[in-house]
Amino acid sequence: MSSDSHTEKQMPVSYNGATGTQKARRTSLSQAQKSAVLHGKGPCLVLAGPGSGKTMTIVNRIKYLIEELHVRPEEILVITFTKYAATEMKLRLQSSMEGKKLPVTMGTFHGIYYGILKWAYRFGPENILSEEEKYKLVRQIVNHQDELEIMDEEDFLKDVITEIGVVKNNRNQIDTYESKRCRPDIFRNIYQEYERERKQLRKIDFDDMLVLCYQLFTSRPDLLKLWQEKFQYILIDEFQDINQVQYDVIKMLAAPQNNLFAVGDDDQSIYGFRGADAKLMFQFQKDYPEAKQILLDINYRSTANIVKNALKVIGHNEVRFDKAIKTKKKAGKSLHVQEVRDSEEESRYIAEEIASRIAEGVLAEQIAVLYRVHTDARALVEKLIDSKIPFQMKEHMPNLYQHFIAKDIQAYFRIALGKLTRADFLQIMNRPKRYISRDSVSGKEKSLYDDVRKFYKDKAWMIDRIDQMEWDIKMLGKMAPYAAIQYLRKRIGYDEFLREYATQHQMQKSDLFDVLSEIEEAAKPYETLQEWFTHIEEYSIALKMKEQKSGENRRGIHLMTMHASKGLEFDTVYLIHTNEGCIPYKRALEENGLEEERRLFYVAMTRAKEVLKISYVKNKNGKEISPSRFVEELFEGV
């Protein structure tokens, strides 16, 4: 797949009345960037695609407001979505102003809104519930939910806290909110208990800052007017990530002049799960029909082939601004799509590709492997650890072997190896249901089976069940791990237990069976149960060490989810496990999230500067699966 590269002559910014010194400091901008920078008063929506130089545009816009429109720096408000972006913006502005520090207000939504609340209510640090305190509080509440069993505590806590934020930011009714992580009644209990505890502590969390600011401005028009007069010009970065309450406050703050400069890309709106609403960019058009709309139409990051193919995919979305994006780079290498047999073959392929790319002179730190969910990377992580290929992770990666299903299997296998403990026996004795009472289980591990039989001496049918259980577990000890898991599933009845468990806990059966199948697949290379246990221990230690060093060790290739790659760029990008059900993620499809999943794939593709390679597997967990519809879209018309 090749494409002609597009070029466009860049134009220097030319300010009316610029001095000779100012002319010497002109920044080279495209025509579209120049148009955005020189926008006068009133609302403006800047559509800024990947690699289009939006930060440079915003910085030059601020400079233009100060130097040419003579706006006082303290009258300018710049809002970003991360502290890192705000810091980067400040440094870029300072550099463009020859090192001068200007009192332009820059910060995140939370930071800005907290500043307003601090002024209005005299809030101090003692009134803020830190993220650490929030996690601790939610963890305590979660641990008291008797009917809740969790795959990975850290992952679950992060998701629940995100959902608490969604409820607040979208002003949802908790009684009708449907959690995606647990039963609605359990989430409702967690949310209500969290709010009670937080209020008792007389503290607010970061999401409360947004809601309270909205309430302050709606109830106190006099205070709103003061802040409207202070901030005459408002610039917002990553506007596509805005949520409802953030948007409502900004509209109030920008009135009546409406000097609102919003920069974003609806095609990169990928945070719907935490309350962001891409439709607000279209709402902006309705709220400000007089708004000027500008497209930054040049991608300076990626080769022409990468841009062309990325646009080919995103063009299938129906709800989007129409954009004709060009590139400053040559065609570059053709996009390569690789079909592999299974996860193991994919991991070998990617490891070889990485080694080859490094041999060509590309720094390991300029290579990224992206995936939709963490389980998609399990085989690759194991391969990299075994091959001693250095890698770094931006996120917490749940350990597959810490899932309760994996713990059940490990308990079965330990007993099968003769390591019978009361704890392991209690864990698996009714998985599947055998109706064995906890009272029957003594603390004498050597005679545990006999003691249970004695407890049920008058119930022959129960003794038969215990005999069968003991015999089945002995059989497991004679098998390789893969065969043993299959025996556990079909002969012993663990599949039936999971179906009942999913129904009881109002969970998706497919989610549980996906985990079970992944564990089963991971066990294939090992000949004995002991080998498998050794692998689990080594993998778990390596993963833990990698996480502990994540803040200090920034060496090696990057492994991250597609979501985490937003805002980053790399020389070489590999997209793995691009299969239907993985991307688009099946759960997202159930939630009518096809277009957001396509946007996510688009974001992942456009992280690459020079080389983009995509792989998908033919077989997963013993079943034949299809490549992603997004991969199929790449081949349309070819």
URNORPE-V101847 format. One record per run of one state. SS is the DSSP state (h for helix, s for strand, l for the rest). FROM is the first residue (numbers start at 1). TO is the last residue. Records with the same first field share a line. If there is no record, write none. Layout:
# URNORPE-V101847
SS->FROM-TO + FROM-TO
This chain:
# URNORPE-V101847
l->1-10 + 13-19 + 25-27 + 30-30 + 38-43 + 49-53 + 68-72 + 81-82 + 97-104 + 122-124 + 129-130 + 144-152 + 170-183 + 201-203 + 205-205 + 220-220 + 231-232 + 237-238 + 242-243 + 255-259 + 265-265 + 269-271 + 275-278 + 288-291 + 297-297 + 300-303 + 315-325 + 328-335 + 341-342 + 360-363 + 372-373 + 388-390 + 394-399 + 403-403 + 417-421 + 429-437 + 441-447 + 456-459 + 477-480 + 493-493 + 505-508 + 523-528 + 549-556 + 562-562 + 566-569 + 576-578 + 580-580 + 582-584 + 591-593 + 606-607 + 618-618 + 621-622 + 625-626 + 628-628 + 635-638
s->11-12 + 28-29 + 44-48 + 76-80 + 105-108 + 128-128 + 204-204 + 233-236 + 260-264 + 292-296 + 298-299 + 326-327 + 336-340 + 367-371 + 391-393 + 557-561 + 570-575 + 579-579 + 581-581 + 585-585 + 608-617 + 619-620 + 623-624 + 627-627
h->20-24 + 31-37 + 54-67 + 73-75 + 83-96 + 109-121 + 125-127 + 131-143 + 153-169 + 184-200 + 206-219 + 221-230 + 239-241 + 244-254 + 266-268 + 272-274 + 279-287 + 304-314 + 343-359 + 364-366 + 374-387 + 400-402 + 404-416 + 422-428 + 438-440 + 448-455 + 460-476 + 481-492 + 494-504 + 509-522 + 529-548 + 563-565 + 586-590 + 594-605 + 629-634
